[in-house]
Amino acid sequence: MSAKLISPELRPVYDKVLAGQRVTDDEALQLYATHDLNGLGVIAQHRPGAKERQHRHLHP
């Protein structure tokens, strides 16, 4: 997925996750309440350890 799919309101959270920073409680609630599922998926793909967990799921 492309970062272009992220809505402007989620862009600051995306930038933070991409930089390896933790999201705040308020940002977590913002992610929970969003209707931007494409943007949420893009952010989830960039969280630390996402690729390792996905690899373990595919190749136990």
N, CA, C and O atoms as CSV, one atom per row, in Angstrom:
chain,resi,resn,atom,element,x,y,z
A,1,MET,N,N,0.836,-1.185,0.000
A,1,MET,CA,C,0.000,0.000,0.000
A,1,MET,C,C,0.879,1.245,0.000
A,1,MET,O,O,2.026,1.230,0.447
A,2,SER,N,N,0.321,2.275,-0.495
A,2,SER,CA,C,1.071,3.508,-0.635
A,2,SER,C,C,0.728,4.497,0.469
A,2,SER,O,O,-0.403,4.558,0.950
A,3,ALA,N,N,1.735,5.267,0.854
A,3,ALA,CA,C,1.523,6.306,1.859
A,3,ALA,C,C,0.590,7.392,1.338
A,3,ALA,O,O,0.047,8.172,2.121
A,4,LYS,N,N,0.401,7.447,0.026
A,4,LYS,CA,C,-0.517,8.422,-0.566
A,4,LYS,C,C,-1.958,8.161,-0.141
A,4,LYS,O,O,-2.802,9.053,-0.232
A,5,LEU,N,N,-2.243,6.953,0.319
A,5,LEU,CA,C,-3.599,6.599,0.716
A,5,LEU,C,C,-3.985,7.128,2.094
A,5,LEU,O,O,-5.151,7.046,2.481
A,6,ILE,N,N,-3.032,7.662,2.830
A,6,ILE,CA,C,-3.291,8.103,4.195
A,6,ILE,C,C,-3.965,9.470,4.189
A,6,ILE,O,O,-3.519,10.395,3.509
A,7,SER,N,N,-5.032,9.581,4.949
A,7,SER,CA,C,-5.749,10.854,5.039
A,7,SER,C,C,-4.891,11.885,5.777
A,7,SER,O,O,-4.032,11.516,6.578
A,8,PRO,N,N,-5.120,13.170,5.510
A,8,PRO,CA,C,-4.311,14.212,6.154
A,8,PRO,C,C,-4.346,14.165,7.681
A,8,PRO,O,O,-3.360,14.516,8.328
A,9,GLU,N,N,-5.464,13.736,8.263
A,9,GLU,CA,C,-5.537,13.701,9.730
A,9,GLU,C,C,-4.704,12.575,10.334
A,9,GLU,O,O,-4.328,12.646,11.504
A,10,LEU,N,N,-4.412,11.541,9.554
A,10,LEU,CA,C,-3.565,10.449,10.055
A,10,LEU,C,C,-2.097,10.624,9.688
A,10,LEU,O,O,-1.249,9.879,10.180
A,11,ARG,N,N,-1.786,11.572,8.852
A,11,ARG,CA,C,-0.407,11.774,8.387
A,11,ARG,C,C,0.583,11.990,9.542
A,11,ARG,O,O,1.660,11.396,9.516
A,12,PRO,N,N,0.263,12.819,10.565
A,12,PRO,CA,C,1.220,12.992,11.674
A,12,PRO,C,C,1.507,11.685,12.426
A,12,PRO,O,O,2.636,11.446,12.855
A,13,VAL,N,N,0.496,10.856,12.578
A,13,VAL,CA,C,0.687,9.570,13.259
A,13,VAL,C,C,1.556,8.663,12.390
A,13,VAL,O,O,2.446,7.978,12.895
A,14,TYR,N,N,1.301,8.660,11.099
A,14,TYR,CA,C,2.103,7.863,10.167
A,14,TYR,C,C,3.573,8.271,10.227
A,14,TYR,O,O,4.460,7.419,10.291
A,15,ASP,N,N,3.821,9.570,10.206
A,15,ASP,CA,C,5.203,10.059,10.256
A,15,ASP,C,C,5.901,9.634,11.542
A,15,ASP,O,O,7.086,9.299,11.541
A,16,LYS,N,N,5.146,9.653,12.640
A,16,LYS,CA,C,5.690,9.253,13.936
A,16,LYS,C,C,6.048,7.765,13.948
A,16,LYS,O,O,7.124,7.384,14.408
A,17,VAL,N,N,5.146,6.935,13.446
A,17,VAL,CA,C,5.382,5.489,13.402
A,17,VAL,C,C,6.557,5.177,12.480
A,17,VAL,O,O,7.386,4.324,12.797
A,18,LEU,N,N,6.630,5.851,11.359
A,18,LEU,CA,C,7.717,5.645,10.416
A,18,LEU,C,C,9.070,6.005,11.042
A,18,LEU,O,O,10.091,5.397,10.718
A,19,ALA,N,N,9.071,6.995,11.940
A,19,ALA,CA,C,10.293,7.411,12.631
A,19,ALA,C,C,10.617,6.505,13.815
A,19,ALA,O,O,11.641,6.690,14.472
A,20,GLY,N,N,9.751,5.525,14.096
A,20,GLY,CA,C,10.006,4.602,15.198
A,20,GLY,C,C,9.588,5.130,16.555
A,20,GLY,O,O,9.985,4.584,17.583
A,21,GLN,N,N,8.789,6.189,16.569
A,21,GLN,CA,C,8.328,6.769,17.824
A,21,GLN,C,C,7.024,6.122,18.255
A,21,GLN,O,O,6.280,5.580,17.438
A,22,ARG,N,N,6.762,6.187,19.548
A,22,ARG,CA,C,5.510,5.647,20.089
A,22,ARG,C,C,4.383,6.637,19.893
A,22,ARG,O,O,4.595,7.849,19.931
A,23,VAL,N,N,3.191,6.123,19.684
A,23,VAL,CA,C,2.030,7.000,19.585
A,23,VAL,C,C,1.499,7.275,20.981
A,23,VAL,O,O,1.646,6.457,21.889
A,24,THR,N,N,0.882,8.431,21.141
A,24,THR,CA,C,0.302,8.812,22.425
A,24,THR,C,C,-1.057,8.137,22.595
A,24,THR,O,O,-1.586,7.542,21.656
A,25,ASP,N,N,-1.608,8.236,23.784
A,25,ASP,CA,C,-2.956,7.702,24.033
A,25,ASP,C,C,-3.975,8.371,23.120
A,25,ASP,O,O,-4.854,7.703,22.574
A,26,ASP,N,N,-3.864,9.674,22.954
A,26,ASP,CA,C,-4.805,10.398,22.093
A,26,ASP,C,C,-4.680,9.953,20.632
A,26,ASP,O,O,-5.681,9.824,19.927
A,27,GLU,N,N,-3.449,9.723,20.190
A,27,GLU,CA,C,-3.246,9.254,18.821
A,27,GLU,C,C,-3.791,7.841,18.643
A,27,GLU,O,O,-4.343,7.515,17.592
A,28,ALA,N,N,-3.641,7.012,19.652
A,28,ALA,CA,C,-4.188,5.655,19.593
A,28,ALA,C,C,-5.710,5.700,19.490
A,28,ALA,O,O,-6.305,4.920,18.747
A,29,LEU,N,N,-6.333,6.596,20.222
A,29,LEU,CA,C,-7.790,6.747,20.132
A,29,LEU,C,C,-8.198,7.272,18.760
A,29,LEU,O,O,-9.239,6.888,18.226
A,30,GLN,N,N,-7.380,8.143,18.195
A,30,GLN,CA,C,-7.643,8.647,16.851
A,30,GLN,C,C,-7.596,7.501,15.836
A,30,GLN,O,O,-8.440,7.426,14.943
A,31,LEU,N,N,-6.620,6.621,15.973
A,31,LEU,CA,C,-6.523,5.467,15.084
A,31,LEU,C,C,-7.718,4.538,15.268
A,31,LEU,O,O,-8.233,3.983,14.297
A,32,TYR,N,N,-8.151,4.373,16.495
A,32,TYR,CA,C,-9.288,3.510,16.791
A,32,TYR,C,C,-10.571,4.051,16.173
A,32,TYR,O,O,-11.412,3.283,15.706
A,33,ALA,N,N,-10.720,5.375,16.173
A,33,ALA,CA,C,-11.963,6.001,15.715
A,33,ALA,C,C,-11.986,6.283,14.210
A,33,ALA,O,O,-13.027,6.665,13.676
A,34,THR,N,N,-10.872,6.103,13.529
A,34,THR,CA,C,-10.818,6.486,12.123
A,34,THR,C,C,-11.660,5.581,11.234
A,34,THR,O,O,-11.864,4.401,11.521
A,35,HIS,N,N,-12.140,6.172,10.150
A,35,HIS,CA,C,-12.846,5.414,9.118
A,35,HIS,C,C,-11.918,5.162,7.929
A,35,HIS,O,O,-12.322,4.545,6.943
A,36,ASP,N,N,-10.675,5.638,8.023
A,36,ASP,CA,C,-9.684,5.495,6.959
A,36,ASP,C,C,-8.960,4.159,7.124
A,36,ASP,O,O,-7.852,4.102,7.657
A,37,LEU,N,N,-9.596,3.100,6.665
A,37,LEU,CA,C,-9.016,1.765,6.843
A,37,LEU,C,C,-7.785,1.548,5.968
A,37,LEU,O,O,-6.883,0.803,6.349
A,38,ASN,N,N,-7.738,2.190,4.803
A,38,ASN,CA,C,-6.536,2.094,3.974
A,38,ASN,C,C,-5.348,2.713,4.697
A,38,ASN,O,O,-4.273,2.117,4.760
A,39,GLY,N,N,-5.543,3.903,5.240
A,39,GLY,CA,C,-4.476,4.574,5.975
A,39,GLY,C,C,-4.051,3.792,7.206
A,39,GLY,O,O,-2.863,3.699,7.515
A,40,LEU,N,N,-5.020,3.237,7.899
A,40,LEU,CA,C,-4.723,2.438,9.090
A,40,LEU,C,C,-3.884,1.213,8.721
A,40,LEU,O,O,-2.965,0.842,9.451
A,41,GLY,N,N,-4.202,0.590,7.590
A,41,GLY,CA,C,-3.422,-0.560,7.127
A,41,GLY,C,C,-1.998,-0.181,6.776
A,41,GLY,O,O,-1.063,-0.922,7.079
A,42,VAL,N,N,-1.826,0.972,6.134
A,42,VAL,CA,C,-0.483,1.431,5.782
A,42,VAL,C,C,0.332,1.678,7.047
A,42,VAL,O,O,1.499,1.294,7.119
A,43,ILE,N,N,-0.274,2.314,8.039
A,43,ILE,CA,C,0.415,2.579,9.304
A,43,ILE,C,C,0.777,1.259,9.994
A,43,ILE,O,O,1.876,1.123,10.531
A,44,ALA,N,N,-0.130,0.302,9.982
A,44,ALA,CA,C,0.122,-0.989,10.637
A,44,ALA,C,C,1.284,-1.734,9.972
A,44,ALA,O,O,2.033,-2.434,10.653
A,45,GLN,N,N,1.439,-1.593,8.668
A,45,GLN,CA,C,2.530,-2.255,7.968
A,45,GLN,C,C,3.894,-1.695,8.349
A,45,GLN,O,O,4.912,-2.371,8.196
A,46,HIS,N,N,3.915,-0.468,8.842
A,46,HIS,CA,C,5.184,0.179,9.165
A,46,HIS,C,C,5.532,0.138,10.648
A,46,HIS,O,O,6.554,0.692,11.054
A,47,ARG,N,N,4.713,-0.497,11.451
A,47,ARG,CA,C,5.041,-0.541,12.874
A,47,ARG,C,C,6.223,-1.478,13.088
A,47,ARG,O,O,6.415,-2.417,12.315
A,48,PRO,N,N,7.015,-1.235,14.125
A,48,PRO,CA,C,8.194,-2.067,14.379
A,48,PRO,C,C,7.820,-3.539,14.557
A,48,PRO,O,O,6.903,-3.869,15.309
A,49,GLY,N,N,8.527,-4.402,13.871
A,49,GLY,CA,C,8.309,-5.838,14.018
A,49,GLY,C,C,7.194,-6.404,13.173
A,49,GLY,O,O,6.930,-7.604,13.249
A,50,ALA,N,N,6.529,-5.599,12.373
A,50,ALA,CA,C,5.389,-6.082,11.586
A,50,ALA,C,C,5.812,-7.165,10.600
A,50,ALA,O,O,5.115,-8.168,10.449
A,51,LYS,N,N,6.930,-6.978,9.939
A,51,LYS,CA,C,7.360,-7.953,8.934
A,51,LYS,C,C,7.804,-9.258,9.577
A,51,LYS,O,O,7.559,-10.327,9.019
A,52,GLU,N,N,8.450,-9.199,10.737
A,52,GLU,CA,C,8.875,-10.420,11.410
A,52,GLU,C,C,7.668,-11.246,11.853
A,52,GLU,O,O,7.664,-12.468,11.699
A,53,ARG,N,N,6.648,-10.591,12.399
A,53,ARG,CA,C,5.458,-11.314,12.839
A,53,ARG,C,C,4.727,-11.910,11.646
A,53,ARG,O,O,4.228,-13.033,11.723
A,54,GLN,N,N,4.658,-11.171,10.549
A,54,GLN,CA,C,3.985,-11.675,9.363
A,54,GLN,C,C,4.740,-12.889,8.817
A,54,GLN,O,O,4.118,-13.865,8.397
A,55,HIS,N,N,6.046,-12.837,8.819
A,55,HIS,CA,C,6.849,-13.942,8.323
A,55,HIS,C,C,6.646,-15.188,9.182
A,55,HIS,O,O,6.539,-16.292,8.649
A,56,ARG,N,N,6.591,-15.027,10.495
A,56,ARG,CA,C,6.377,-16.172,11.391
A,56,ARG,C,C,5.018,-16.791,11.158
A,56,ARG,O,O,4.856,-18.007,11.258
A,57,HIS,N,N,4.022,-15.943,10.841
A,57,HIS,CA,C,2.673,-16.462,10.594
A,57,HIS,C,C,2.656,-17.300,9.312
A,57,HIS,O,O,2.001,-18.340,9.252
A,58,LEU,N,N,3.368,-16.845,8.306
A,58,LEU,CA,C,3.378,-17.558,7.028
A,58,LEU,C,C,4.278,-18.781,7.052
A,58,LEU,O,O,4.020,-19.758,6.349
A,59,HIS,N,N,5.342,-18.734,7.866
A,59,HIS,CA,C,6.300,-19.840,7.914
A,59,HIS,C,C,6.574,-20.216,9.372
A,59,HIS,O,O,7.575,-19.785,9.944
A,60,PRO,N,N,5.694,-21.012,9.971
A,60,PRO,CA,C,5.873,-21.349,11.410
A,60,PRO,C,C,7.103,-22.177,11.700
A,60,PRO,O,O,7.359,-22.519,12.855
